[in-house]
Amino acid sequence: MGGKKKNVAKAVLMDGSELAYVVSDNPPRGGMKYTYFTPDKKLAVQFFNKPEDANSPCIRDRLEKIIGLYNPTLSEEKGGAMGSTEQTADYFAKLFCWPVALVQSPEFGIVCPAYPPNFFFGKKSVKAGVQLDMAGKDKKSRWFTSRTISRCLADEEKGTFQTMLRLSISLARAVRRLHAAGLSHSDLSSNNVLIDPRTGSCVVIDIDSLVVPGLFPPEVAGTKGYIAPEVLATMELALDDPGRKLPCAGTDLFALPVLLYEYLLKRHPLDGPKIYSTASTEEDEFLQYGPKATFIENPKDTSNRPDDLKVTIQDLGPYLERLFLQAFVDGMHDPDKRPAAAEWEKALVKTWDLLQPCPNQDCPAKWFVLHDIRRPVCPYCGSRIRSEDVLHLRLKRPIRGRRGQWQPIGEINLYDHMPLFNWHFLANTYPDEKMQDRTMRAYVSHQGGQWYLVNNSLSGMLSPKGNLVPAGQAVWLRQGELFPACNQQDALLLEVIRG
């Protein structure tokens, strides 16, 4: 017997072209829109729940700007965001589920790419014996950061600390790009960022509600736990009250570190034991997330600190520890002091260079940040790295106009078979969306207690004695040696530090 015949309708787009979509009896429905899919399920056609939203000139104008003028997934040459190239547009198309067209009939709506398949749970996503049907559900962040739910997931779904750090970099980069275009998300939360810890990838969704400062006000206040304290504290005021705080880039900069903290530490930064009010649960919760919000790792105020914090921001290394304190202590109630998304991106990338594979095969995290060579211990399982198996390279770049003077810019933790790239050897080179050359230039080899830097394809690679090291040859890395990475003008200076 044949399957049920699909009820296919046609949407007419603003350019006059037609797009077929399948009408279902009970389409997925969100707070503002309901969704149908094209027959191949590659695109989603969305219509508004309320006719007044569909007829709003403000919403239409905003969506036109989002699809065109402010679109980082479309090159500037094709009408997209300023400065967007084909290369960067392709890059950000993977990080955003960005609307691609507007529908004029049968009613006003939008067309978006469907989420890639890896952002949906499969039939084997939960542990054997767990009575929880996750198949087909989209991978919202909270599934992985909630202790109760994550315990039900199959181990392979949870990824590793390394993959969570990788998707954290992608999210910070996506938010940085939004803010560079003058946009803010307004509802950055676990509901609107889908993650796949297996591959270390993420995608930001619900783009059609973006806030364009000075043009389009926010439509939503946000999601519980991600709403900035100043927004929650003033929510009862009228929209035109000068004291009312609305979602903007500064409030994104609260939600972003909340998500990053959840990804890396699997807990919420404000959920501690402190009781803020005994009058009612609602009042207690309002104070917890609003005017009295207190970071659970606040070193100056430990009233909300849980007793069982085994892994803390200190274990994430100095770059992230500093920014989390800046965001959740200095910037908790002062938006101007919150780190920018670009600062998070840079700190996460520098932390990536401090990753160390844990030798314990049963370690739940598999990787950790080895930032202190005096204490090479995995915070997740307690496994210790032997001192002879610890080696750092301190990186220094030349100070322009001061010949022979160098500025420290960070460290790299080395491990056997670690790949190294241009940005590890050359100044003013950064692995962002503009980076085209991602060729492995060298790799680390640890043999017989000795460390070697093997040249794969680095032009002009130098040994500590200043000799050229051709491809296929290696440099012996010994304690205290200090030498330029190569003979190029912008080469970094490498200093070897043993554990």
C-alpha positions as CSV (number, residue, x, y, z in Angstrom):
1,M,0.0,0.0,0.0
2,G,1.2,3.5,-0.8
3,G,1.9,6.1,1.9
4,K,-0.4,9.0,2.7
5,K,-0.3,11.5,-0.2
6,K,1.4,14.7,0.8
7,N,-0.6,17.9,0.7
8,V,1.7,20.2,-1.2
9,A,1.1,24.0,-1.4
10,K,3.0,26.8,-3.2
11,A,4.5,29.8,-1.5
12,V,5.1,32.9,-3.7
13,L,8.3,34.7,-2.7
14,M,8.9,38.4,-3.0
15,D,10.8,38.0,-6.2
16,G,7.8,36.2,-7.8
17,S,9.3,32.8,-7.7
18,E,7.4,29.8,-6.2
19,L,8.5,27.4,-3.5
20,A,6.6,24.2,-2.8
21,Y,6.0,23.2,0.9
22,V,4.1,20.3,2.6
23,V,1.1,21.3,4.6
24,S,0.8,19.2,7.8
25,D,-2.1,18.9,10.2
26,N,-0.1,19.9,13.3
27,P,3.0,21.9,12.2
28,P,5.7,22.8,14.7
29,R,4.7,26.0,16.4
30,G,6.8,28.5,18.4
31,G,6.0,31.7,20.2
32,M,5.6,33.7,17.0
33,K,5.5,31.4,14.1
34,Y,4.5,27.9,12.8
35,T,6.5,25.9,10.3
36,Y,6.1,23.8,7.2
37,F,8.9,22.2,5.2
38,T,9.7,21.8,1.6
39,P,9.3,18.2,0.2
40,D,13.1,17.6,0.4
41,K,13.1,19.1,4.0
42,K,16.0,21.4,3.2
43,L,14.0,24.6,3.7
44,A,11.5,25.7,6.3
45,V,8.5,28.0,5.4
46,Q,7.3,29.9,8.4
47,F,4.1,31.9,8.9
48,F,3.1,34.1,11.8
49,N,0.7,32.9,14.5
50,K,-0.9,36.4,14.8
51,P,-2.2,38.2,11.7
52,E,-1.1,41.5,13.3
53,D,2.5,40.4,13.3
54,A,2.3,39.4,9.6
55,N,0.8,42.8,8.8
56,S,3.2,44.8,10.9
57,P,5.3,47.2,8.6
58,C,8.0,47.3,11.3
59,I,8.4,43.5,11.2
60,R,8.4,43.4,7.4
61,D,11.0,46.2,7.2
62,R,13.2,44.5,9.8
63,L,13.1,41.2,8.0
64,E,14.0,42.8,4.7
65,K,17.0,44.4,6.3
66,I,18.0,41.1,8.1
67,I,17.8,39.1,4.8
68,G,19.8,41.7,2.9
69,L,21.7,44.6,4.4
70,Y,22.7,42.9,7.6
71,N,23.1,39.4,6.3
72,P,26.6,38.0,7.1
73,T,25.7,34.7,5.2
74,L,25.5,36.7,2.0
75,S,28.4,38.5,0.4
76,E,28.3,42.3,0.2
77,E,28.5,41.9,-3.6
78,K,25.2,40.0,-3.6
79,G,23.5,42.5,-1.2
80,G,24.6,41.1,2.1
81,A,26.4,42.6,5.1
82,M,29.2,45.2,4.6
83,G,32.6,43.5,4.4
84,S,31.1,40.1,3.8
85,T,33.0,38.1,1.2
86,E,32.0,34.8,-0.4
87,Q,34.5,33.0,1.9
88,T,33.2,34.6,5.2
89,A,29.5,34.3,4.0
90,D,30.0,30.5,3.5
91,Y,31.7,30.3,7.0
92,F,28.9,32.1,8.8
93,A,26.2,30.2,6.9
94,K,27.2,27.2,9.0
95,L,26.9,29.1,12.3
96,F,23.5,30.8,11.7
97,C,20.2,29.5,10.5
98,W,19.7,32.8,8.6
99,P,16.5,33.6,6.7
100,V,17.0,33.4,3.0
101,A,13.7,34.8,1.5
102,L,10.4,36.5,2.3
103,V,7.0,35.0,1.4
104,Q,4.2,37.3,0.0
105,S,1.4,34.7,-0.4
106,P,-0.6,32.8,0.7
107,E,0.4,35.2,3.5
108,F,3.5,37.0,4.7
109,G,6.2,34.7,6.0
110,I,9.9,33.8,5.8
111,V,12.0,31.0,4.4
112,C,14.9,29.6,6.4
113,P,17.3,26.7,5.9
114,A,16.3,23.6,7.9
115,Y,18.6,22.6,10.7
116,P,21.4,20.3,9.5
117,P,20.8,16.6,10.4
118,N,23.5,16.5,13.1
119,F,21.4,18.9,15.2
120,F,18.7,16.3,15.7
121,F,18.8,13.3,18.1
122,G,18.7,9.9,16.6
123,K,17.1,6.7,17.9
124,K,20.2,5.6,19.8
125,S,20.8,9.0,21.6
126,V,19.9,7.8,25.1
127,K,21.5,5.1,27.2
128,A,20.2,1.6,27.0
129,G,17.3,1.0,29.4
130,V,16.4,4.7,29.7
131,Q,12.7,5.4,29.0
132,L,13.1,8.6,27.2
133,D,12.3,9.2,23.5
134,M,14.7,11.8,22.1
135,A,14.6,10.7,18.4
136,G,13.8,13.7,16.2
137,K,14.2,16.3,18.9
138,D,16.5,19.2,18.1
139,K,19.6,19.5,20.1
140,K,19.0,22.5,22.3
141,S,21.9,23.3,24.6
142,R,20.1,22.5,27.8
143,W,19.8,18.8,27.0
144,F,23.6,18.6,27.4
145,T,24.1,21.1,30.3
146,S,21.3,19.9,32.6
147,R,22.7,17.3,35.0
148,T,19.4,15.4,35.1
149,I,18.8,15.1,31.4
150,S,22.5,14.7,30.3
151,R,22.7,11.6,32.5
152,C,20.2,9.9,30.2
153,L,22.1,10.6,27.0
154,A,24.4,8.1,25.4
155,D,28.1,8.9,26.1
156,E,28.9,9.5,22.5
157,E,26.3,12.2,22.3
158,K,28.0,14.2,25.1
159,G,31.3,14.8,23.3
160,T,34.4,15.8,25.2
161,F,35.7,19.0,26.8
162,Q,37.6,19.6,23.6
163,T,34.5,19.5,21.4
164,M,32.6,21.7,23.9
165,L,35.5,24.2,23.7
166,R,35.4,24.1,19.9
167,L,31.7,24.9,19.7
168,S,32.2,27.7,22.4
169,I,34.7,29.3,20.0
170,S,32.1,29.1,17.2
171,L,29.4,30.7,19.3
172,A,31.6,33.6,20.5
173,R,32.6,34.2,16.8
174,A,29.0,34.2,15.7
175,V,27.9,36.7,18.4
176,R,31.0,38.8,17.5
177,R,29.9,38.9,13.9
178,L,26.3,39.9,14.9
179,H,27.6,42.8,17.0
180,A,30.0,44.0,14.3
181,A,27.0,44.4,12.0
182,G,25.2,46.5,14.6
183,L,22.8,43.7,15.5
184,S,21.9,41.9,18.7
185,H,20.1,38.6,19.2
186,S,17.8,39.7,22.1
187,D,17.0,36.1,23.1
188,L,20.4,34.3,23.1
189,S,19.7,31.2,25.2
190,S,19.8,27.4,25.3
191,N,16.6,27.4,23.2
192,N,18.1,29.4,20.4
193,V,21.5,27.8,20.1
194,L,21.6,24.2,18.9
195,I,24.7,22.3,19.7
196,D,26.3,19.0,18.6
197,P,28.9,18.0,21.1
198,R,30.0,15.0,19.0
199,T,31.4,17.3,16.3
200,G,31.9,20.4,18.3
201,S,29.5,22.5,16.2
202,C,26.7,24.9,16.9
203,V,24.1,26.9,15.0
204,V,22.3,30.1,16.2
205,I,18.6,30.1,15.3
206,D,15.6,32.5,15.6
207,I,17.5,35.1,13.6
208,D,14.3,36.9,12.5
209,S,13.9,38.5,16.0
210,L,17.2,40.3,15.8
211,V,17.4,43.8,17.2
212,V,18.7,46.6,15.1
213,P,19.5,49.5,17.4
214,G,17.8,52.7,16.6
215,L,15.6,51.0,14.0
216,F,13.8,48.0,15.4
217,P,13.1,47.5,19.1
218,P,13.2,44.0,20.6
219,E,10.1,41.9,20.6
220,V,11.0,39.6,23.5
221,A,12.7,40.1,26.8
222,G,14.6,36.8,26.6
223,T,14.5,33.4,28.3
224,K,14.7,32.6,32.0
225,G,18.3,32.2,33.1
226,Y,19.7,34.2,30.2
227,I,17.9,37.5,30.6
228,A,20.4,40.1,31.8
229,P,19.8,41.1,35.4
230,E,19.1,44.7,34.5
231,V,16.4,43.7,32.0
232,L,14.7,41.4,34.5
233,A,14.9,44.0,37.3
234,T,13.1,46.6,35.2
235,M,10.6,44.4,33.3
236,E,7.6,45.8,35.1
237,L,8.3,49.3,33.9
238,A,6.5,50.7,30.8
239,L,8.3,50.2,27.5
240,D,8.7,54.0,27.2
241,D,10.0,54.4,30.8
242,P,13.6,55.8,30.6
243,G,14.5,53.4,33.4
244,R,13.4,50.3,31.5
245,K,16.3,48.2,30.2
246,L,15.7,46.4,26.9
247,P,17.6,43.6,25.2
248,C,20.6,44.9,23.2
249,A,24.2,44.0,22.5
250,G,25.1,44.5,26.2
251,T,22.5,42.0,27.3
252,D,23.8,39.5,24.7
253,L,27.1,39.9,26.5
254,F,25.4,38.5,29.6
255,A,23.7,35.6,27.9
256,L,26.9,34.6,25.9
257,P,29.1,33.9,29.0
258,V,26.1,32.1,30.6
259,L,26.0,29.7,27.7
260,L,29.8,29.3,27.6
261,Y,29.9,28.6,31.4
262,E,27.2,26.0,30.9
263,Y,29.1,24.4,28.0
264,L,32.4,24.2,29.8
265,L,31.3,23.5,33.4
266,K,27.8,21.9,32.9
267,R,26.1,24.2,35.4
268,H,24.4,27.6,35.5
269,P,26.5,30.5,36.9
270,L,23.7,31.8,39.1
271,D,22.2,28.5,40.4
272,G,23.5,28.2,43.9
273,P,22.2,27.4,47.4
274,K,21.4,31.0,48.4
275,I,17.8,31.9,49.4
276,Y,17.0,35.4,48.3
277,S,13.5,35.6,49.7
278,T,11.2,33.4,51.7
279,A,8.1,35.4,50.7
280,S,7.5,33.3,47.6
281,T,9.2,31.2,45.0
282,E,8.5,33.8,42.4
283,E,10.1,36.6,44.5
284,D,13.2,34.4,45.3
285,E,13.6,33.6,41.6
286,F,13.2,37.2,40.6
287,L,16.0,38.3,43.0
288,Q,18.2,35.4,42.0
289,Y,18.3,36.2,38.3
290,G,17.6,39.9,38.6
291,P,18.6,42.7,41.1
292,K,20.4,40.4,43.6
293,A,22.0,38.0,41.1
294,T,25.3,36.5,42.5
295,F,27.8,34.5,40.7
296,I,28.3,31.1,42.3
297,E,32.1,31.5,42.0
298,N,32.3,35.1,43.1
299,P,35.5,35.3,45.2
300,K,34.3,38.4,47.1
301,D,30.8,37.0,48.0
302,T,30.6,33.3,48.6
303,S,27.0,33.3,49.8
304,N,25.8,31.5,46.7
305,R,28.7,29.1,46.3
306,P,27.8,25.4,46.2
307,D,29.8,23.0,48.4
308,D,30.5,20.5,45.6
309,L,32.4,22.6,43.0
310,K,35.1,20.2,42.0
311,V,35.9,21.9,38.7
312,T,36.0,25.7,38.7
313,I,36.8,28.6,36.4
314,Q,40.4,28.4,37.7
315,D,40.7,25.0,36.0
316,L,39.8,26.7,32.7
317,G,43.0,28.6,32.6
318,P,43.9,32.3,33.2
319,Y,42.3,33.7,30.0
320,L,38.8,32.4,30.7
321,E,39.0,32.8,34.5
322,R,39.6,36.5,34.0
323,L,36.7,37.0,31.6
324,F,34.2,35.0,33.7
325,L,35.1,37.2,36.7
326,Q,34.8,40.3,34.6
327,A,31.4,39.2,33.2
328,F,29.8,37.8,36.4
329,V,31.4,40.0,39.1
330,D,32.4,43.3,37.6
331,G,29.8,43.2,34.9
332,M,26.9,41.3,36.6
333,H,25.1,44.6,37.3
334,D,27.2,46.9,35.1
335,P,26.7,46.1,31.4
336,D,29.6,48.4,30.4
337,K,32.1,46.2,32.2
338,R,31.1,42.9,30.4
339,P,33.7,41.5,28.0
340,A,33.0,41.9,24.3
341,A,32.3,38.8,22.2
342,A,35.7,39.3,20.4
343,E,37.4,39.1,23.8
344,W,35.7,35.8,24.5
345,E,36.7,34.5,21.1
346,K,40.3,35.3,21.6
347,A,40.4,33.9,25.1
348,L,38.8,30.7,24.0
349,V,41.3,30.3,21.1
350,K,44.2,30.8,23.4
351,T,42.7,28.3,25.8
352,W,42.4,25.8,23.0
353,D,46.2,25.9,22.7
354,L,46.5,24.8,26.3
355,L,44.4,21.6,25.9
356,Q,45.9,18.3,27.1
357,P,44.5,14.8,26.4
358,C,43.9,13.0,29.6
359,P,45.7,9.7,29.9
360,N,42.8,8.1,31.7
361,Q,40.6,6.3,29.1
362,D,37.6,6.5,31.5
363,C,37.9,10.2,32.1
364,P,34.5,11.8,31.4
365,A,36.0,14.9,29.8
366,K,38.9,13.2,27.9
367,W,40.7,16.6,27.7
368,F,41.5,19.4,30.1
369,V,43.3,22.7,30.2
370,L,46.9,22.2,31.3
371,H,47.7,25.8,32.1
372,D,49.9,25.3,35.2
373,I,53.0,23.1,34.4
374,R,53.7,22.8,38.1
375,R,50.4,21.0,38.6
376,P,49.6,18.8,35.6
377,V,46.5,17.2,37.0
378,C,43.2,16.5,35.2
379,P,40.5,18.2,37.3
380,Y,37.8,15.9,36.0
381,C,39.3,12.5,37.1
382,G,42.4,13.4,39.1
383,S,44.9,11.7,36.7
384,R,48.4,13.2,36.9
385,I,50.6,13.8,33.9
386,R,54.3,12.9,34.5
387,S,56.5,16.0,34.6
388,E,58.6,14.6,31.7
389,D,55.5,14.5,29.6
390,V,54.7,18.2,30.1
391,L,56.2,20.8,27.7
392,H,55.0,24.4,26.9
393,L,56.1,26.8,24.2
394,R,55.9,30.4,25.3
395,L,55.2,32.6,22.3
396,K,56.6,36.1,21.8
397,R,56.0,38.5,18.9
398,P,58.3,41.3,17.7
399,I,57.5,44.8,18.9
400,R,57.1,47.0,15.8
401,G,59.8,49.7,15.6
402,R,61.8,48.2,18.4
403,R,64.4,45.8,16.9
404,G,65.3,42.9,19.1
405,Q,62.4,43.5,21.5
406,W,59.6,40.9,22.0
407,Q,56.2,40.9,23.6
408,P,54.8,37.7,25.2
409,I,51.4,36.7,23.7
410,G,50.6,33.3,25.2
411,E,51.7,29.7,25.6
412,I,51.0,26.4,23.9
413,N,50.8,23.2,25.7
414,L,52.3,20.4,23.6
415,Y,51.4,16.8,23.4
416,D,52.4,13.9,21.0
417,H,51.0,14.3,17.5
418,M,49.7,17.9,18.2
419,P,49.3,19.8,14.9
420,L,50.6,23.4,14.6
421,F,49.5,26.0,12.1
422,N,50.6,29.4,10.7
423,W,49.1,31.3,13.7
424,H,51.5,29.4,16.0
425,F,54.5,30.6,14.2
426,L,53.7,34.0,12.6
427,A,52.6,37.3,14.2
428,N,49.4,39.0,13.0
429,T,47.9,35.7,11.9
430,Y,44.7,34.5,13.5
431,P,42.4,31.5,12.9
432,D,39.2,33.3,12.3
433,E,36.7,33.2,9.4
434,K,39.1,35.1,7.1
435,M,41.9,32.5,7.5
436,Q,42.2,30.7,4.2
437,D,45.3,28.7,4.7
438,R,44.7,26.0,7.4
439,T,47.6,23.8,6.3
440,M,49.4,21.9,9.1
441,R,52.8,23.5,9.2
442,A,54.4,21.3,11.9
443,Y,53.6,18.7,14.4
444,V,54.9,17.6,17.8
445,S,56.6,14.2,18.3
446,H,57.3,12.9,21.8
447,Q,59.7,9.9,21.7
448,G,61.9,8.3,24.3
449,G,61.4,11.1,26.7
450,Q,62.5,13.7,24.1
451,W,60.4,16.3,22.4
452,Y,60.6,17.2,18.7
453,L,59.0,19.8,16.5
454,V,58.7,18.2,13.0
455,N,58.5,20.5,10.0
456,N,55.6,19.5,7.8
457,S,55.5,22.5,5.4
458,L,56.7,25.6,7.3
459,S,58.8,27.8,5.0
460,G,62.2,28.8,6.4
461,M,61.8,26.9,9.7
462,L,64.8,27.5,12.0
463,S,66.6,25.4,14.6
464,P,67.7,26.9,18.0
465,K,71.2,27.3,16.4
466,G,69.7,29.2,13.4
467,N,70.0,26.5,10.9
468,L,67.3,25.9,8.3
469,V,65.1,22.9,9.0
470,P,63.7,21.4,5.7
471,A,60.3,19.7,5.5
472,G,60.4,16.2,7.0
473,Q,63.2,17.2,9.5
474,A,62.8,18.0,13.2
475,V,63.9,20.4,15.9
476,W,64.9,19.0,19.3
477,L,63.0,21.0,21.9
478,R,65.1,21.4,25.1
479,Q,64.4,23.3,28.3
480,G,65.2,27.0,28.1
481,E,65.9,27.3,24.4
482,L,64.8,30.5,22.7
483,F,64.7,30.8,19.0
484,P,62.7,32.3,16.1
485,A,60.2,29.9,14.5
486,C,61.4,30.7,11.0
487,N,63.3,33.2,8.9
488,Q,60.2,35.2,7.9
489,Q,60.0,38.9,9.1
490,D,57.0,38.4,11.3
491,A,58.2,35.1,12.9
492,L,57.3,34.5,16.5
493,L,60.0,33.8,19.1
494,L,59.6,30.3,20.7
495,E,60.7,29.7,24.3
496,V,60.8,26.0,25.5
497,I,59.5,25.5,29.1
498,R,59.6,22.0,30.7
499,G,57.3,20.8,33.4
